[in-house]
Amino acid sequence: MDRIHLRDIAQAPIEALASRFHAQPDEYLEELKAELREVLTGMGGPRQREEFVLLQKLVQARGDLSPASLMRSHRTQLELLVAIKTGIQAFLHPDICVTQSALVEVFFHTRCRNMACHVQIPVDDCSCEVCSAKTGFCSSCMCLLCGKFDFDVNTCRWVGCDSCSHWTHTDCAMRARQITTGTSSKKKKGGGAAAAPEMIFRCRACGGTSELLGWARDVFRACSSDWDINELVRELDSLRRIFHGSEDQNGKKLHEKAHESLERLRSGTDVSVVLKEIHRLFQETEVEEADDSSEDKKVVEPQEACSRIAEVVKEAVSKMESVAAEKVVDVKRARLSLESCDREVEDKRRELTELQIERQRKRQQIEELETIIRLKQAEAEMFQQRADEARRDADDLQRIALAKSEKVEEEYASRYLKLRLNEAEAERRYLFEKIKLQEMSRTQNDPAQMVTMCKIQYLLNRSSSKRDATAMETSAPTP
């Protein structure tokens, strides 16, 4: 299969690549879309982001692309080209169906790339500096400063121009100092006495200025009923930052009220109570603006004065009622918090008592274990002493046994020698008597033989006496 790579899509001729796309199976085309979606997310790290930047540069640098050539391209090929140029993954989604001609218009910046808007641009043939640049900017849904769009509606995070109806993120406008103090275009046209500068928005497209107090009032009146607490917190935070540098009294009041309302919402005040106070403040500022804009100062009729006093009293009473209701809620919340704290303290007290009992029990167990250990150590020392004594007794008995064994061997040897000496002596005597008898019978008549026999007898007696002395020495006890 002739594989197609993303760089081929970015730089290969349209007609040649279209024929290759027609030869590819649908499964491979979906894999190619998934690969580009992964590159657009940038989750693969800097390498994927660099790859996307390179693909965009290759597409933007091409001079062979025209509406006619793109109309002859393969559908998937065109979707991939539009996604590379705009950086929007929605054009690769299988459930979003956009016609071939609409994709070509998005590629050449004649239709809004926001799938939720998708109008022809420039909107209403606007000839302002931004719209006439033909960079794909849509004045209906995109920010004048950052050129991005989102899906936030009914919010103070977008501000529109009263003159040309172009929109800008309030955060972008504050960073670019497009939100500042000054005089709005309407008040300049109306003339009148000079007043303190108010917060205004200066449009980059037409250069006109729009006052922000009335804009904020209109947004809250039209949209605040649909906000939950999180949305209200975001909107109040936007108001607080927008009117932070306000110099007129109404702007300062709105900034302080936004800051106060944020604190109260974080402390648990109900959303409806906060909204009532915000609307009341907007109503007061509107009355003050109407009073300031009236050119003719006329005397107030008594009936009108009474009605105004009645309205003021009514507002004061309603404010007191709201404050009282809020205080009741605060008291209830405080009581509940106190009860909860009491329960927690009681629970902690019980836990402390249980821990003390457990600690005492553990201490007793430790003491018992220490006593057992001391007893076992004493027993071990006692058994060690007994073992040492038994070893010494065994050594003594071994020495005694060796000494007795040596003595027995000596006694046995002496007795054996004594017995052998006695036997030898008896044999000697027997032989001596026998020889004596024989010799007596022979030498009765020979004197020379008599002398010889006497000498032999002398020698025998002498050897016998020596043997007896030796035997007596051997049989004597050893000291």
N, C-alpha and C positions, 0 to 999 in steps of 0.2 A: 504494500500500500504506500502511495506517495504521500508522506506525512507533510503537514503544513505547520509551520511555526509562527509564533506571534510576530516576529520580526518580518517574516514574509508578508503578513497582512499589512504591516505598517509601510513597507517600501516596494513590494512587488506590483507590477502593472495590474490594473483592475481586470481587464478582459482575460489575460492569461491566468490569473489566479481564480477567476470565476469558474473557468472550465475545470480546474482542479477541485474546487469546492463541490461542483456537481457530481464528481466521481467519488466523493467521500460518503461513507455511511452516516446515518443520523446519530448513531452512538458516538462516533468520533467527533462530530460537530459539537455535541453536548459536552464532551470532555474538553474541547478547545474553549468553550464558554466558561466552564468551571475553572480552567487554568487562568483565564484572564480575570475572573472574579477574585481568585486568590491573590493575584498581583495587585488588583485595585484595593483590596482590604489592607495590604501592607503588613499583614500579620507575620510574614516570614522574615521581617527585619529590614535593615537598610538595603540589602541586596535587591529585594523585590521593589522597594521604593525607587531605587536607581533604575531598575528595569522599566518601571512605568514612566519615569521622566524621559528615558531614552526613546521609548515607543511614541510618547507624545511629540517629542522633537522631530522624529522621523515623519510622523503624519503631518505636522504643521509645516514642515519644510518642503512638502511635495507641491509641485506646480502643475501636475498632470490631472488633478482631480477637478471635475466639473459636475453639475447636476445631471447632465446627460449620461456621463460615464458611470456615475453612481447608480443611476436608474437601471443600468444594464448589469450591475453586480449581483452576486448571489445574496439572498436575504441574510444569511448568517454572517457573510463577509461584511455587509453594510452595518449590521448590528455591532460587530466587533470594532469597526472603524469609528462609529459614533461613540461607543463606550470608551475607547482609547482617547478620543479628542475631548469628551466632556468629563471623563473620570467618574461617570455615574453607572452603577451596577444595574439599575432598574431596566436598562435597555437589553440586558442579557437574561432577564427573568422570563421563564417560559409562559407564565400566566398573564403577562402584559403584552397586549397586541397593539402595535403601532404600524400604520401603513408605510409602504416603501417611500412614498413621496414625503410623508411627514418626517421620516428619518433623514431624508436628504435635506429637508428644510432645517432640521435641527443641526445638521452637520455644517451648513452654510450660514447659521445664525439668523435665519428668517422665521424661526419658530422657537418658542420658549422651551428650554430643555427640562423644565419642571413638569413632570408627568401629571401633576395635579392641576397645573395651569394650562400649558400647551397652547397658548394663544399665538397669533401672528405678531411678530415684532418688526419694527417698533410699534408699541401700542398706540393706537389713535394717531399714527403717523407723527409721533413726537419728534421734533427737530432739535431737542436740547443737545448739549455737548455730549452727554453720556449715551443717549439712545442713538445718536447719529454716528457714533464710533463703530457700530456694527460688530460688537464683541460678544453678542449673545445676551446682552442685558435686557431684562424684562421689567418694566416699571410697575407691573401689577403685582409681582411676587418677590422681587429681588431687592437686596439692600444696595443703595446708591454707592456706599463706601466700600464694602467688602465683596459685592457681587454675588453673595450667596443667598440661598432661600431656605426656609424651614416651614414647618407646618403649624407654627404658633399663630392663633387667631384670637380676636377679642382680648387683647392684652396691651399693656403699657410698654412692652418691650419692642414694639414697632411704633414709629412716629411718622405721620404723613404730612406732606406740604399742603397748605391751604390753597396755594396758587396752581401748582402743576400736578398734584396728586401722586408724586413720587414718594416712595417709602424708604425708610432707613432704620436700622437697628438702633435703639437708644444707646446701647453700649458702644457701638461704633461711633455714633454722633458725639458722645461724651469724650471718647478717646481722641477724636479729631477736632474737638472744641467747636463742633457745630451746634452744641447746646450751650448757650451762654446767656448773659444778661443783656438786655437792650429793649427796643421798642418794636412791636410787631408791625407788619405792613398795614393792617387794618387801622390801627391807631394813628399811624402816620397819615393815612388818607383822611381820617376823621378830623384830624387837627385837635384843637383844644389845648388846655394848659398842660405844661410838662409835668409828668409824674415820675415817680421813682422807677428805675429800670426793673423790668420783670424778666422771668426766665423765658427765653424764646428758642426756637429751632431755626437755624439758617440752612436753607436747602442748597445743596451743591449744584443741582441741575439748573434751577432758574434764579438762584440768588435771593429769593423771597424769604421773609421771616414769618413764623407762625408762633402765636403765644401758646404756652404749654399748660397754663392753669385751666383754661376752658377745654383744651384737649383732654386733660386728665379727668375733668368733671364729666365730659361726655362719655369717655370710656367706662368710668365707674357706673354711671347711670344705666348704660346700655348692657353691660356685660357682667357686673359684679354678682348678680343673682345666680349665675351659673358657676361661680368659683367655689371650690372647696377650700379648706384651711391652708393646704399647701400652696395652691395657686394664689390665694390672697396674700400669703406671706411673700411670695415672689413679687407680686404687683406692688405691695407696700415698700418692699426693698428697692424696687425700681424708682418709685416716687421719691423715696428718701434720698437716693443718690442724685436724681435729676434736679431736685430743688435744694440741694445742699448749699449751693452758692447764691441762693436767692437774696435779693436786697429789699424787695417790697414786702409789706406786712403779710399779705395773703400767702405769698410763696413761703415765707418763714413759718407761718402757721401750719401750712400743709406739710412742710418738712418735719416740724415738731410733732404734729399729729401722726404722721407715718411712723416716726421713731417710737412714739408712745404706744401706738397700736401694735407694733411688732412685739414690744415687750409684754403687752397685755395678752396677746395671742400665745406667746411662749409660756406665760404663767397660767394659761388655761381659760381665759375669757372666751365666751361664746362668739362665733363668727358674726351672728346677726347683730349683736350688741356693738361690735366694732364697726360694722358696715353702717349702722344707723348714725353713729357719731361722725363717720367720714362723710356721709351724705348731708348731714346737718351742717358740717363745716363748708361743704361745697355750696350749699344753699345760702349760707351767710355771706360767702365771698361773692356769690352771684348778685345778692341784694346790694352789697357794697359797690360792686362794679356798676350796677344800674343807677345807684344814687350818684356815683361819681360822674357818670356819663351824661346825666341830665343837665342841659344847658340853662334852663330857666329854673330859678329857685323860687318856688311858690309856697305860700303859707299853707300849712297842713290844716285841714278841717278838723274840728273836735272829734267828729265821728270816726274819721280816718285815724286820728291819733289814738283814740280809744281802741280801735281795732288793732292797730300796731302794738299798743301796750298789751292788749289781750293775747296777741300772737307771741309777744316776748314772754309773757307770763306762762302761756301754754308751753312754749319751748322750755322755759326754766323748769316747769313742773315735770314735763316729760323727761328732761335731763335728770332731775332729781329722782324720778321714778326709776329710770334706767340705772342710775348710780345706786339707788336703794336695792334694786333687784340684783345688781352686781355684787353689792355688799352682802346680801343674803346668801348668794351663791358662794361668795368667799368665806362667809362664816360657816356655812354647811361644809365646805371643803376643808376648812381649818378644823372643824369638829371631827370630821371623818379622819383627817390626818392625825389629830390628837388621839382619837380612839385607836387608830392603827398603831400609833407609837406606844400607847399604853399596852396594847396586846403584845407588841414586840418586846417591850420591857418585861412584861410578865413571862413571856416565853423565854427570854434570855435569863430571867431569874431562875425559872425552873431548870433550864439547861445548866446554869451555874451550880445549882444545888446538886443536880445529878452528877455533874463533873466533880464536885467536891466529894460526894459519896464514893464515886468511882476512884478518885484519887486516894481516899482513905483506904479503900479496899485494896488498891494496888500497893499502897505502902505496907499494909499488913502482910500481903502476899510476899513482898520483897523481904520483910523482916523474917518471916517464916523460912523463906528460901535461904537467907543468910544464916539462920540458926542451924538449918539442916546441913549447910555447907561446912559450918564450923564443926559440927558433930562428925561429919564424914572426914574432915581433916584430922580431928583428934583420933578417930578410929584408924585412919591410915598411918598416923605417927606411931600409935600403939602396936599395930601389926608390923610396922617396920622395925620397931625395937625388938619385938619377939622374934622376928626373922633374923635380926643381927645376933641375938642371944643364941638362937638355934644354930646359926652358922658357927659361932664360936664353940658351942658344945660339940658340934660335929668335928671341928678341927681338933679339939682336945681328945675326943674319943678316937680319932684317927691316929693321933700321936701315941696314945696309950696302946692301941691295937698294934701299931708298928713295934713299939717297945716290947710288948709281950711276945709278939711273933719272933723278934730277934732273940729274946731270952729263951723261948721254947726251943728254937733252933740250936742255941748254944747248949742247953741242957741235954737235948737229944744227942748232939755231937759228943758231949762229954760222956754221957752214959754209954753211947755206942763204943767210944774208944776204951772206956773202962771195961766194958764187957769183952771187947776184943783182947785187951791186955790180960784179963783173967783167963780167957781161953788159951792165949799164948803161954801164959805162966803155967797153967795146968799141963799143957802139952810139953812145955820144957821140962817140967818135973818128971813127967812120965818118961820122957826120953832119957832124962838124966838118970833116973833109977834103973832104967833098962840098960843103959850103957854101963852104969856102975856095976850092975850084977854081972854083965858080960865080962867086964874087965876084971872083976874080982875073981872070976873063975879062971881067967887067963893068967893073971899076974900074981898069983899067990906065991910062985916060986921065983919070980924075976924082980930084983931090986930096982933095976933101971926103969922098968915099966911102972913100978910103984911110985918112983919120983915123978915120972911124967903124968901119971894119973892124979897125983896131988896138985900139980900145977894146973891141970885142966880143971879140976874141981874148984881151985882157988879163983880162976878166971870166971867160971860159971857163977860162983857165988857173988863175985864182984858185979857182974852184969845184972844179976838179979836184984841186988840192992839198989843199983842205979835205976832200974825200971820201976821199982816200988816207989822210989822218991818222986819220980816223974809222975806217976799215977796219982799220988797224993796231992801234988801241986795242981794237977788238972781238975781233980774233984773238989778242990777247995772253993767256997762260995765267993762270987764277985762282989766287991764292996760297992 
